[in-house]
Amino acid sequence: MIAYLLHKATGIPWVADFRDPMVQNNYPKDKHQKKVWEWIEKKAVKHCKKIIFTAPGALETL
């Protein structure tokens, strides 16, 4: 969330590093936390200049 807000405030390109997907089928269990993490993932995919994936599963999921 901090990176997204800094990008919006400054216009500096955002580069994100996803080592693993934040949200998976049964993770996180808490519905509120899952919604927040889904929001973060969607913002990253939509607004990042570049996204680095270190796991093939993260690339496929996002």
C-alpha positions in Angstrom: 0.0 0.0 0.0 2.9 2.3 0.8 4.4 1.8 -2.6 1.1 2.5 -4.4 0.6 5.7 -2.4 4.1 6.9 -3.1 3.7 6.2 -6.8 0.4 8.1 -6.9 1.8 11.1 -4.9 5.1 11.4 -6.9 4.5 9.8 -10.3 7.7 7.8 -9.9 7.3 4.4 -11.6 6.4 1.6 -9.3 8.4 -1.7 -9.6 7.0 -4.6 -7.5 8.6 -7.9 -6.6 6.2 -10.8 -6.0 8.0 -13.8 -4.6 4.7 -15.7 -4.1 1.0 -14.8 -4.6 -0.4 -12.9 -1.7 -3.8 -14.5 -2.1 -4.5 -18.2 -2.8 -7.6 -20.4 -2.7 -7.7 -20.9 1.0 -5.3 -18.2 2.2 -5.6 -16.0 4.1 -8.5 -17.5 6.0 -9.7 -14.1 7.4 -12.1 -12.7 4.8 -11.3 -9.0 5.6 -7.5 -9.6 5.2 -8.1 -11.5 2.0 -10.1 -8.6 0.5 -7.3 -6.1 1.4 -4.6 -8.3 -0.1 -6.7 -8.8 -3.2 -7.0 -5.0 -3.5 -3.2 -4.7 -3.1 -2.5 -7.3 -5.8 -5.0 -5.6 -8.2 -3.4 -2.2 -7.7 0.0 -3.6 -8.3 -1.0 -5.3 -11.5 -2.8 -2.2 -12.8 -0.4 0.5 -11.8 3.1 -1.0 -11.7 5.5 -0.1 -14.5 7.2 -3.5 -14.0 6.5 -6.6 -11.8 9.2 -9.1 -11.0 8.1 -12.7 -10.4 10.5 -15.1 -8.7 8.0 -18.0 -8.7 6.2 -19.4 -11.8 3.0 -19.9 -9.7 2.9 -16.1 -8.9 3.2 -15.2 -12.6 0.4 -17.6 -13.5 -1.9 -16.5 -10.7 -1.5 -12.8 -11.3 
